[in-house]
Amino acid sequence: MNYGHLELRIEELLQEKGVSKNTICKELDIPRSNFNRYCRNEFQRLDANLICKLCDYFECEVGALIRYVKE
């Protein structure tokens, strides 16, 4: 049974905030290659610490960052 998947809205939030991927990676000390995978939603597991960093950076709740897509 397929229960759907999670999508991160990083690209949308970056555009809304008007910041580049390079900027956020430097400010949050996130390797760019890892960050790109999250931006493309190519992940198997979510890093709770990263989610906390992103929520703090974007000043948003987890629900604004992560979307559940039912298939």
mmCIF file of the N, C-alpha and C atoms, coordinates in Angstrom:
data_MODEL
# 
_entry.id   MODEL 
# 
loop_
_atom_site.group_PDB 
_atom_site.id 
_atom_site.type_symbol 
_atom_site.label_atom_id 
_atom_site.label_alt_id 
_atom_site.label_comp_id 
_atom_site.label_asym_id 
_atom_site.label_entity_id 
_atom_site.label_seq_id 
_atom_site.pdbx_PDB_ins_code 
_atom_site.Cartn_x 
_atom_site.Cartn_y 
_atom_site.Cartn_z 
_atom_site.occupancy 
_atom_site.B_iso_or_equiv 
_atom_site.pdbx_formal_charge 
_atom_site.auth_seq_id 
_atom_site.auth_comp_id 
_atom_site.auth_asym_id 
_atom_site.auth_atom_id 
_atom_site.pdbx_PDB_model_num 
ATOM 1   N N  . MET A 1 1  ? 0.843  -1.184 0.000  1.00 0.00 ? 1  MET A N  1 
ATOM 2   C CA . MET A 1 1  ? 0.000  0.000  0.000  1.00 0.00 ? 1  MET A CA 1 
ATOM 3   C C  . MET A 1 1  ? 0.884  1.242  0.000  1.00 0.00 ? 1  MET A C  1 
ATOM 4   N N  . ASN A 1 2  ? 0.509  2.211  -0.811 1.00 0.00 ? 2  ASN A N  1 
ATOM 5   C CA . ASN A 1 2  ? 1.266  3.457  -0.898 1.00 0.00 ? 2  ASN A CA 1 
ATOM 6   C C  . ASN A 1 2  ? 0.577  4.518  -0.038 1.00 0.00 ? 2  ASN A C  1 
ATOM 7   N N  . TYR A 1 3  ? 1.311  5.064  0.904  1.00 0.00 ? 3  TYR A N  1 
ATOM 8   C CA . TYR A 1 3  ? 0.740  6.053  1.825  1.00 0.00 ? 3  TYR A CA 1 
ATOM 9   C C  . TYR A 1 3  ? 1.032  7.487  1.418  1.00 0.00 ? 3  TYR A C  1 
ATOM 10  N N  . GLY A 1 4  ? 1.654  7.696  0.270  1.00 0.00 ? 4  GLY A N  1 
ATOM 11  C CA . GLY A 1 4  ? 1.988  9.032  -0.171 1.00 0.00 ? 4  GLY A CA 1 
ATOM 12  C C  . GLY A 1 4  ? 3.423  9.378  0.182  1.00 0.00 ? 4  GLY A C  1 
ATOM 13  N N  . HIS A 1 5  ? 3.741  10.672 0.099  1.00 0.00 ? 5  HIS A N  1 
ATOM 14  C CA . HIS A 1 5  ? 5.099  11.105 0.404  1.00 0.00 ? 5  HIS A CA 1 
ATOM 15  C C  . HIS A 1 5  ? 5.094  12.538 0.935  1.00 0.00 ? 5  HIS A C  1 
ATOM 16  N N  . LEU A 1 6  ? 6.237  12.944 1.440  1.00 0.00 ? 6  LEU A N  1 
ATOM 17  C CA . LEU A 1 6  ? 6.410  14.301 1.950  1.00 0.00 ? 6  LEU A CA 1 
ATOM 18  C C  . LEU A 1 6  ? 7.196  15.129 0.947  1.00 0.00 ? 6  LEU A C  1 
ATOM 19  N N  . GLU A 1 7  ? 6.849  16.382 0.834  1.00 0.00 ? 7  GLU A N  1 
ATOM 20  C CA . GLU A 1 7  ? 7.586  17.323 -0.003 1.00 0.00 ? 7  GLU A CA 1 
ATOM 21  C C  . GLU A 1 7  ? 7.995  18.514 0.846  1.00 0.00 ? 7  GLU A C  1 
ATOM 22  N N  . LEU A 1 8  ? 9.222  18.948 0.642  1.00 0.00 ? 8  LEU A N  1 
ATOM 23  C CA . LEU A 1 8  ? 9.688  20.167 1.301  1.00 0.00 ? 8  LEU A CA 1 
ATOM 24  C C  . LEU A 1 8  ? 9.437  21.343 0.369  1.00 0.00 ? 8  LEU A C  1 
ATOM 25  N N  . ARG A 1 9  ? 8.990  22.434 0.919  1.00 0.00 ? 9  ARG A N  1 
ATOM 26  C CA . ARG A 1 9  ? 8.668  23.629 0.140  1.00 0.00 ? 9  ARG A CA 1 
ATOM 27  C C  . ARG A 1 9  ? 9.827  24.631 0.150  1.00 0.00 ? 9  ARG A C  1 
ATOM 28  N N  . ILE A 1 10 ? 11.051 24.137 0.203  1.00 0.00 ? 10 ILE A N  1 
ATOM 29  C CA . ILE A 1 10 ? 12.211 25.013 0.332  1.00 0.00 ? 10 ILE A CA 1 
ATOM 30  C C  . ILE A 1 10 ? 12.300 26.005 -0.821 1.00 0.00 ? 10 ILE A C  1 
ATOM 31  N N  . GLU A 1 11 ? 12.153 25.530 -2.054 1.00 0.00 ? 11 GLU A N  1 
ATOM 32  C CA . GLU A 1 11 ? 12.267 26.421 -3.220 1.00 0.00 ? 11 GLU A CA 1 
ATOM 33  C C  . GLU A 1 11 ? 11.263 27.574 -3.124 1.00 0.00 ? 11 GLU A C  1 
ATOM 34  N N  . GLU A 1 12 ? 10.031 27.261 -2.766 1.00 0.00 ? 12 GLU A N  1 
ATOM 35  C CA . GLU A 1 12 ? 9.000  28.295 -2.640 1.00 0.00 ? 12 GLU A CA 1 
ATOM 36  C C  . GLU A 1 12 ? 9.358  29.299 -1.551 1.00 0.00 ? 12 GLU A C  1 
ATOM 37  N N  . LEU A 1 13 ? 9.822  28.792 -0.416 1.00 0.00 ? 13 LEU A N  1 
ATOM 38  C CA . LEU A 1 13 ? 10.162 29.673 0.699  1.00 0.00 ? 13 LEU A CA 1 
ATOM 39  C C  . LEU A 1 13 ? 11.385 30.526 0.388  1.00 0.00 ? 13 LEU A C  1 
ATOM 40  N N  . LEU A 1 14 ? 12.339 29.982 -0.358 1.00 0.00 ? 14 LEU A N  1 
ATOM 41  C CA . LEU A 1 14 ? 13.506 30.767 -0.772 1.00 0.00 ? 14 LEU A CA 1 
ATOM 42  C C  . LEU A 1 14 ? 13.067 31.939 -1.645 1.00 0.00 ? 14 LEU A C  1 
ATOM 43  N N  . GLN A 1 15 ? 12.161 31.674 -2.575 1.00 0.00 ? 15 GLN A N  1 
ATOM 44  C CA . GLN A 1 15 ? 11.667 32.739 -3.453 1.00 0.00 ? 15 GLN A CA 1 
ATOM 45  C C  . GLN A 1 15 ? 10.916 33.796 -2.660 1.00 0.00 ? 15 GLN A C  1 
ATOM 46  N N  . GLU A 1 16 ? 10.064 33.357 -1.733 1.00 0.00 ? 16 GLU A N  1 
ATOM 47  C CA . GLU A 1 16 ? 9.302  34.305 -0.918 1.00 0.00 ? 16 GLU A CA 1 
ATOM 48  C C  . GLU A 1 16 ? 10.224 35.195 -0.097 1.00 0.00 ? 16 GLU A C  1 
ATOM 49  N N  . LYS A 1 17 ? 11.288 34.603 0.434  1.00 0.00 ? 17 LYS A N  1 
ATOM 50  C CA . LYS A 1 17 ? 12.214 35.348 1.287  1.00 0.00 ? 17 LYS A CA 1 
ATOM 51  C C  . LYS A 1 17 ? 13.243 36.118 0.461  1.00 0.00 ? 17 LYS A C  1 
ATOM 52  N N  . GLY A 1 18 ? 13.410 35.727 -0.800 1.00 0.00 ? 18 GLY A N  1 
ATOM 53  C CA . GLY A 1 18 ? 14.348 36.413 -1.677 1.00 0.00 ? 18 GLY A CA 1 
ATOM 54  C C  . GLY A 1 18 ? 15.807 36.135 -1.355 1.00 0.00 ? 18 GLY A C  1 
ATOM 55  N N  . VAL A 1 19 ? 16.110 34.911 -0.965 1.00 0.00 ? 19 VAL A N  1 
ATOM 56  C CA . VAL A 1 19 ? 17.496 34.544 -0.661 1.00 0.00 ? 19 VAL A CA 1 
ATOM 57  C C  . VAL A 1 19 ? 17.942 33.409 -1.576 1.00 0.00 ? 19 VAL A C  1 
ATOM 58  N N  . SER A 1 20 ? 19.246 33.308 -1.756 1.00 0.00 ? 20 SER A N  1 
ATOM 59  C CA . SER A 1 20 ? 19.806 32.264 -2.611 1.00 0.00 ? 20 SER A CA 1 
ATOM 60  C C  . SER A 1 20 ? 20.128 31.022 -1.800 1.00 0.00 ? 20 SER A C  1 
ATOM 61  N N  . LYS A 1 21 ? 20.308 29.928 -2.513 1.00 0.00 ? 21 LYS A N  1 
ATOM 62  C CA . LYS A 1 21 ? 20.705 28.682 -1.858 1.00 0.00 ? 21 LYS A CA 1 
ATOM 63  C C  . LYS A 1 21 ? 22.073 28.837 -1.211 1.00 0.00 ? 21 LYS A C  1 
ATOM 64  N N  . ASN A 1 22 ? 22.980 29.540 -1.888 1.00 0.00 ? 22 ASN A N  1 
ATOM 65  C CA . ASN A 1 22 ? 24.315 29.742 -1.317 1.00 0.00 ? 22 ASN A CA 1 
ATOM 66  C C  . ASN A 1 22 ? 24.236 30.475 0.010  1.00 0.00 ? 22 ASN A C  1 
ATOM 67  N N  . THR A 1 23 ? 23.405 31.495 0.076  1.00 0.00 ? 23 THR A N  1 
ATOM 68  C CA . THR A 1 23 ? 23.267 32.290 1.295  1.00 0.00 ? 23 THR A CA 1 
ATOM 69  C C  . THR A 1 23 ? 22.775 31.442 2.454  1.00 0.00 ? 23 THR A C  1 
ATOM 70  N N  . ILE A 1 24 ? 21.705 30.706 2.238  1.00 0.00 ? 24 ILE A N  1 
ATOM 71  C CA . ILE A 1 24 ? 21.139 29.914 3.333  1.00 0.00 ? 24 ILE A CA 1 
ATOM 72  C C  . ILE A 1 24 ? 22.099 28.804 3.757  1.00 0.00 ? 24 ILE A C  1 
ATOM 73  N N  . CYS A 1 25 ? 22.798 28.198 2.801  1.00 0.00 ? 25 CYS A N  1 
ATOM 74  C CA . CYS A 1 25 ? 23.758 27.137 3.147  1.00 0.00 ? 25 CYS A CA 1 
ATOM 75  C C  . CYS A 1 25 ? 24.885 27.682 4.015  1.00 0.00 ? 25 CYS A C  1 
ATOM 76  N N  . LYS A 1 26 ? 25.369 28.868 3.674  1.00 0.00 ? 26 LYS A N  1 
ATOM 77  C CA . LYS A 1 26 ? 26.435 29.481 4.474  1.00 0.00 ? 26 LYS A CA 1 
ATOM 78  C C  . LYS A 1 26 ? 25.933 29.860 5.856  1.00 0.00 ? 26 LYS A C  1 
ATOM 79  N N  . GLU A 1 27 ? 24.772 30.490 5.914  1.00 0.00 ? 27 GLU A N  1 
ATOM 80  C CA . GLU A 1 27 ? 24.242 30.960 7.195  1.00 0.00 ? 27 GLU A CA 1 
ATOM 81  C C  . GLU A 1 27 ? 23.884 29.811 8.135  1.00 0.00 ? 27 GLU A C  1 
ATOM 82  N N  . LEU A 1 28 ? 23.410 28.698 7.579  1.00 0.00 ? 28 LEU A N  1 
ATOM 83  C CA . LEU A 1 28 ? 22.984 27.574 8.413  1.00 0.00 ? 28 LEU A CA 1 
ATOM 84  C C  . LEU A 1 28 ? 24.017 26.454 8.476  1.00 0.00 ? 28 LEU A C  1 
ATOM 85  N N  . ASP A 1 29 ? 25.143 26.644 7.797  1.00 0.00 ? 29 ASP A N  1 
ATOM 86  C CA . ASP A 1 29 ? 26.215 25.645 7.781  1.00 0.00 ? 29 ASP A CA 1 
ATOM 87  C C  . ASP A 1 29 ? 25.696 24.283 7.315  1.00 0.00 ? 29 ASP A C  1 
ATOM 88  N N  . ILE A 1 30 ? 25.078 24.307 6.131  1.00 0.00 ? 30 ILE A N  1 
ATOM 89  C CA . ILE A 1 30 ? 24.530 23.100 5.513  1.00 0.00 ? 30 ILE A CA 1 
ATOM 90  C C  . ILE A 1 30 ? 25.327 22.832 4.235  1.00 0.00 ? 30 ILE A C  1 
ATOM 91  N N  . PRO A 1 31 ? 25.843 21.620 4.039  1.00 0.00 ? 31 PRO A N  1 
ATOM 92  C CA . PRO A 1 31 ? 26.533 21.316 2.783  1.00 0.00 ? 31 PRO A CA 1 
ATOM 93  C C  . PRO A 1 31 ? 25.591 21.525 1.590  1.00 0.00 ? 31 PRO A C  1 
ATOM 94  N N  . ARG A 1 32 ? 26.085 22.225 0.570  1.00 0.00 ? 32 ARG A N  1 
ATOM 95  C CA . ARG A 1 32 ? 25.247 22.568 -0.580 1.00 0.00 ? 32 ARG A CA 1 
ATOM 96  C C  . ARG A 1 32 ? 24.690 21.319 -1.266 1.00 0.00 ? 32 ARG A C  1 
ATOM 97  N N  . SER A 1 33 ? 25.484 20.255 -1.374 1.00 0.00 ? 33 SER A N  1 
ATOM 98  C CA . SER A 1 33 ? 25.005 19.041 -2.050 1.00 0.00 ? 33 SER A CA 1 
ATOM 99  C C  . SER A 1 33 ? 23.821 18.425 -1.301 1.00 0.00 ? 33 SER A C  1 
ATOM 100 N N  . ASN A 1 34 ? 23.895 18.396 0.018  1.00 0.00 ? 34 ASN A N  1 
ATOM 101 C CA . ASN A 1 34 ? 22.772 17.881 0.819  1.00 0.00 ? 34 ASN A CA 1 
ATOM 102 C C  . ASN A 1 34 ? 21.549 18.773 0.657  1.00 0.00 ? 34 ASN A C  1 
ATOM 103 N N  . PHE A 1 35 ? 21.769 20.082 0.705  1.00 0.00 ? 35 PHE A N  1 
ATOM 104 C CA . PHE A 1 35 ? 20.670 21.035 0.593  1.00 0.00 ? 35 PHE A CA 1 
ATOM 105 C C  . PHE A 1 35 ? 19.969 20.890 -0.757 1.00 0.00 ? 35 PHE A C  1 
ATOM 106 N N  . ASN A 1 36 ? 20.754 20.701 -1.819 1.00 0.00 ? 36 ASN A N  1 
ATOM 107 C CA . ASN A 1 36 ? 20.158 20.527 -3.147 1.00 0.00 ? 36 ASN A CA 1 
ATOM 108 C C  . ASN A 1 36 ? 19.255 19.303 -3.200 1.00 0.00 ? 36 ASN A C  1 
ATOM 109 N N  . ARG A 1 37 ? 19.662 18.219 -2.544 1.00 0.00 ? 37 ARG A N  1 
ATOM 110 C CA . ARG A 1 37 ? 18.815 17.018 -2.520 1.00 0.00 ? 37 ARG A CA 1 
ATOM 111 C C  . ARG A 1 37 ? 17.487 17.311 -1.818 1.00 0.00 ? 37 ARG A C  1 
ATOM 112 N N  . TYR A 1 38 ? 17.543 18.050 -0.726 1.00 0.00 ? 38 TYR A N  1 
ATOM 113 C CA . TYR A 1 38 ? 16.302 18.415 -0.033 1.00 0.00 ? 38 TYR A CA 1 
ATOM 114 C C  . TYR A 1 38 ? 15.440 19.314 -0.919 1.00 0.00 ? 38 TYR A C  1 
ATOM 115 N N  . CYS A 1 39 ? 16.070 20.242 -1.632 1.00 0.00 ? 39 CYS A N  1 
ATOM 116 C CA . CYS A 1 39 ? 15.313 21.133 -2.519 1.00 0.00 ? 39 CYS A CA 1 
ATOM 117 C C  . CYS A 1 39 ? 14.611 20.358 -3.626 1.00 0.00 ? 39 CYS A C  1 
ATOM 118 N N  . ARG A 1 40 ? 15.254 19.294 -4.108 1.00 0.00 ? 40 ARG A N  1 
ATOM 119 C CA . ARG A 1 40 ? 14.669 18.459 -5.164 1.00 0.00 ? 40 ARG A CA 1 
ATOM 120 C C  . ARG A 1 40 ? 13.769 17.366 -4.599 1.00 0.00 ? 40 ARG A C  1 
ATOM 121 N N  . ASN A 1 41 ? 13.602 17.353 -3.282 1.00 0.00 ? 41 ASN A N  1 
ATOM 122 C CA . ASN A 1 41 ? 12.794 16.333 -2.606 1.00 0.00 ? 41 ASN A CA 1 
ATOM 123 C C  . ASN A 1 41 ? 13.308 14.928 -2.892 1.00 0.00 ? 41 ASN A C  1 
ATOM 124 N N  . GLU A 1 42 ? 14.620 14.799 -2.909 1.00 0.00 ? 42 GLU A N  1 
ATOM 125 C CA . GLU A 1 42 ? 15.273 13.505 -3.116 1.00 0.00 ? 42 GLU A CA 1 
ATOM 126 C C  . GLU A 1 42 ? 15.894 13.051 -1.800 1.00 0.00 ? 42 GLU A C  1 
ATOM 127 N N  . PHE A 1 43 ? 15.058 12.699 -0.859 1.00 0.00 ? 43 PHE A N  1 
ATOM 128 C CA . PHE A 1 43 ? 15.543 12.266 0.448  1.00 0.00 ? 43 PHE A CA 1 
ATOM 129 C C  . PHE A 1 43 ? 14.748 11.049 0.891  1.00 0.00 ? 43 PHE A C  1 
ATOM 130 N N  . GLN A 1 44 ? 15.376 10.241 1.722  1.00 0.00 ? 44 GLN A N  1 
ATOM 131 C CA . GLN A 1 44 ? 14.713 9.075  2.299  1.00 0.00 ? 44 GLN A CA 1 
ATOM 132 C C  . GLN A 1 44 ? 14.242 9.376  3.717  1.00 0.00 ? 44 GLN A C  1 
ATOM 133 N N  . ARG A 1 45 ? 15.063 10.148 4.423  1.00 0.00 ? 45 ARG A N  1 
ATOM 134 C CA . ARG A 1 45 ? 14.752 10.510 5.811  1.00 0.00 ? 45 ARG A CA 1 
ATOM 135 C C  . ARG A 1 45 ? 14.982 11.996 5.990  1.00 0.00 ? 45 ARG A C  1 
ATOM 136 N N  . LEU A 1 46 ? 14.231 12.575 6.900  1.00 0.00 ? 46 LEU A N  1 
ATOM 137 C CA . LEU A 1 46 ? 14.412 13.988 7.217  1.00 0.00 ? 46 LEU A CA 1 
ATOM 138 C C  . LEU A 1 46 ? 15.256 14.129 8.477  1.00 0.00 ? 46 LEU A C  1 
ATOM 139 N N  . ASP A 1 47 ? 16.165 15.062 8.450  1.00 0.00 ? 47 ASP A N  1 
ATOM 140 C CA . ASP A 1 47 ? 17.006 15.379 9.598  1.00 0.00 ? 47 ASP A CA 1 
ATOM 141 C C  . ASP A 1 47 ? 16.249 16.396 10.456 1.00 0.00 ? 47 ASP A C  1 
ATOM 142 N N  . ALA A 1 48 ? 15.872 16.005 11.669 1.00 0.00 ? 48 ALA A N  1 
ATOM 143 C CA . ALA A 1 48 ? 15.080 16.877 12.548 1.00 0.00 ? 48 ALA A CA 1 
ATOM 144 C C  . ALA A 1 48 ? 15.807 18.183 12.834 1.00 0.00 ? 48 ALA A C  1 
ATOM 145 N N  . ASN A 1 49 ? 17.127 18.134 13.001 1.00 0.00 ? 49 ASN A N  1 
ATOM 146 C CA . ASN A 1 49 ? 17.897 19.344 13.264 1.00 0.00 ? 49 ASN A CA 1 
ATOM 147 C C  . ASN A 1 49 ? 17.826 20.301 12.072 1.00 0.00 ? 49 ASN A C  1 
ATOM 148 N N  . LEU A 1 50 ? 17.906 19.757 10.870 1.00 0.00 ? 50 LEU A N  1 
ATOM 149 C CA . LEU A 1 50 ? 17.804 20.588 9.672  1.00 0.00 ? 50 LEU A CA 1 
ATOM 150 C C  . LEU A 1 50 ? 16.420 21.220 9.577  1.00 0.00 ? 50 LEU A C  1 
ATOM 151 N N  . ILE A 1 51 ? 15.381 20.451 9.856  1.00 0.00 ? 51 ILE A N  1 
ATOM 152 C CA . ILE A 1 51 ? 14.018 20.991 9.809  1.00 0.00 ? 51 ILE A CA 1 
ATOM 153 C C  . ILE A 1 51 ? 13.876 22.140 10.805 1.00 0.00 ? 51 ILE A C  1 
ATOM 154 N N  . CYS A 1 52 ? 14.436 21.981 11.993 1.00 0.00 ? 52 CYS A N  1 
ATOM 155 C CA . CYS A 1 52 ? 14.391 23.051 13.002 1.00 0.00 ? 52 CYS A CA 1 
ATOM 156 C C  . CYS A 1 52 ? 15.131 24.286 12.510 1.00 0.00 ? 52 CYS A C  1 
ATOM 157 N N  . LYS A 1 53 ? 16.307 24.091 11.910 1.00 0.00 ? 53 LYS A N  1 
ATOM 158 C CA . LYS A 1 53 ? 17.083 25.218 11.373 1.00 0.00 ? 53 LYS A CA 1 
ATOM 159 C C  . LYS A 1 53 ? 16.285 25.965 10.307 1.00 0.00 ? 53 LYS A C  1 
ATOM 160 N N  . LEU A 1 54 ? 15.660 25.196 9.402  1.00 0.00 ? 54 LEU A N  1 
ATOM 161 C CA . LEU A 1 54 ? 14.902 25.816 8.316  1.00 0.00 ? 54 LEU A CA 1 
ATOM 162 C C  . LEU A 1 54 ? 13.673 26.554 8.839  1.00 0.00 ? 54 LEU A C  1 
ATOM 163 N N  . CYS A 1 55 ? 12.967 25.969 9.788  1.00 0.00 ? 55 CYS A N  1 
ATOM 164 C CA . CYS A 1 55 ? 11.801 26.644 10.372 1.00 0.00 ? 55 CYS A CA 1 
ATOM 165 C C  . CYS A 1 55 ? 12.221 27.941 11.054 1.00 0.00 ? 55 CYS A C  1 
ATOM 166 N N  . ASP A 1 56 ? 13.328 27.908 11.759 1.00 0.00 ? 56 ASP A N  1 
ATOM 167 C CA . ASP A 1 56 ? 13.824 29.110 12.417 1.00 0.00 ? 56 ASP A CA 1 
ATOM 168 C C  . ASP A 1 56 ? 14.220 30.158 11.379 1.00 0.00 ? 56 ASP A C  1 
ATOM 169 N N  . TYR A 1 57 ? 14.924 29.743 10.345 1.00 0.00 ? 57 TYR A N  1 
ATOM 170 C CA . TYR A 1 57 ? 15.388 30.665 9.309  1.00 0.00 ? 57 TYR A CA 1 
ATOM 171 C C  . TYR A 1 57 ? 14.218 31.316 8.578  1.00 0.00 ? 57 TYR A C  1 
ATOM 172 N N  . PHE A 1 58 ? 13.240 30.498 8.190  1.00 0.00 ? 58 PHE A N  1 
ATOM 173 C CA . PHE A 1 58 ? 12.093 31.017 7.447  1.00 0.00 ? 58 PHE A CA 1 
ATOM 174 C C  . PHE A 1 58 ? 11.003 31.580 8.359  1.00 0.00 ? 58 PHE A C  1 
ATOM 175 N N  . GLU A 1 59 ? 11.208 31.457 9.670  1.00 0.00 ? 59 GLU A N  1 
ATOM 176 C CA . GLU A 1 59 ? 10.231 31.926 10.659 1.00 0.00 ? 59 GLU A CA 1 
ATOM 177 C C  . GLU A 1 59 ? 8.857  31.326 10.368 1.00 0.00 ? 59 GLU A C  1 
ATOM 178 N N  . CYS A 1 60 ? 8.837  29.993 10.276 1.00 0.00 ? 60 CYS A N  1 
ATOM 179 C CA . CYS A 1 60 ? 7.587  29.314 9.947  1.00 0.00 ? 60 CYS A CA 1 
ATOM 180 C C  . CYS A 1 60 ? 7.421  28.067 10.807 1.00 0.00 ? 60 CYS A C  1 
ATOM 181 N N  . GLU A 1 61 ? 6.227  27.538 10.796 1.00 0.00 ? 61 GLU A N  1 
ATOM 182 C CA . GLU A 1 61 ? 5.931  26.278 11.463 1.00 0.00 ? 61 GLU A CA 1 
ATOM 183 C C  . GLU A 1 61 ? 6.294  25.131 10.520 1.00 0.00 ? 61 GLU A C  1 
ATOM 184 N N  . VAL A 1 62 ? 6.422  23.950 11.061 1.00 0.00 ? 62 VAL A N  1 
ATOM 185 C CA . VAL A 1 62 ? 6.785  22.773 10.271 1.00 0.00 ? 62 VAL A CA 1 
ATOM 186 C C  . VAL A 1 62 ? 5.802  22.565 9.113  1.00 0.00 ? 62 VAL A C  1 
ATOM 187 N N  . GLY A 1 63 ? 4.524  22.793 9.361  1.00 0.00 ? 63 GLY A N  1 
ATOM 188 C CA . GLY A 1 63 ? 3.509  22.601 8.330  1.00 0.00 ? 63 GLY A CA 1 
ATOM 189 C C  . GLY A 1 63 ? 3.662  23.515 7.130  1.00 0.00 ? 63 GLY A C  1 
ATOM 190 N N  . ALA A 1 64 ? 4.322  24.651 7.300  1.00 0.00 ? 64 ALA A N  1 
ATOM 191 C CA . ALA A 1 64 ? 4.571  25.552 6.178  1.00 0.00 ? 64 ALA A CA 1 
ATOM 192 C C  . ALA A 1 64 ? 5.769  25.085 5.352  1.00 0.00 ? 64 ALA A C  1 
ATOM 193 N N  . LEU A 1 65 ? 6.598  24.253 5.947  1.00 0.00 ? 65 LEU A N  1 
ATOM 194 C CA . LEU A 1 65 ? 7.811  23.763 5.286  1.00 0.00 ? 65 LEU A CA 1 
ATOM 195 C C  . LEU A 1 65 ? 7.600  22.400 4.624  1.00 0.00 ? 65 LEU A C  1 
ATOM 196 N N  . ILE A 1 66 ? 6.783  21.559 5.258  1.00 0.00 ? 66 ILE A N  1 
ATOM 197 C CA . ILE A 1 66 ? 6.587  20.189 4.777  1.00 0.00 ? 66 ILE A CA 1 
ATOM 198 C C  . ILE A 1 66 ? 5.135  19.989 4.360  1.00 0.00 ? 66 ILE A C  1 
ATOM 199 N N  . ARG A 1 67 ? 4.969  19.408 3.174  1.00 0.00 ? 67 ARG A N  1 
ATOM 200 C CA . ARG A 1 67 ? 3.627  19.132 2.654  1.00 0.00 ? 67 ARG A CA 1 
ATOM 201 C C  . ARG A 1 67 ? 3.483  17.619 2.464  1.00 0.00 ? 67 ARG A C  1 
ATOM 202 N N  . TYR A 1 68 ? 2.353  17.077 2.892  1.00 0.00 ? 68 TYR A N  1 
ATOM 203 C CA . TYR A 1 68 ? 2.045  15.660 2.671  1.00 0.00 ? 68 TYR A CA 1 
ATOM 204 C C  . TYR A 1 68 ? 1.266  15.534 1.369  1.00 0.00 ? 68 TYR A C  1 
ATOM 205 N N  . VAL A 1 69 ? 1.727  14.650 0.491  1.00 0.00 ? 69 VAL A N  1 
ATOM 206 C CA . VAL A 1 69 ? 1.063  14.418 -0.788 1.00 0.00 ? 69 VAL A CA 1 
ATOM 207 C C  . VAL A 1 69 ? 0.555  12.984 -0.804 1.00 0.00 ? 69 VAL A C  1 
ATOM 208 N N  . LYS A 1 70 ? -0.752 12.836 -0.823 1.00 0.00 ? 70 LYS A N  1 
ATOM 209 C CA . LYS A 1 70 ? -1.366 11.506 -0.854 1.00 0.00 ? 70 LYS A CA 1 
ATOM 210 C C  . LYS A 1 70 ? -1.405 11.027 -2.299 1.00 0.00 ? 70 LYS A C  1 
ATOM 211 N N  . GLU A 1 71 ? -1.021 9.773  -2.492 1.00 0.00 ? 71 GLU A N  1 
ATOM 212 C CA . GLU A 1 71 ? -0.992 9.236  -3.864 1.00 0.00 ? 71 GLU A CA 1 
ATOM 213 C C  . GLU A 1 71 ? -2.118 8.270  -4.101 1.00 0.00 ? 71 GLU A C  1 
# 
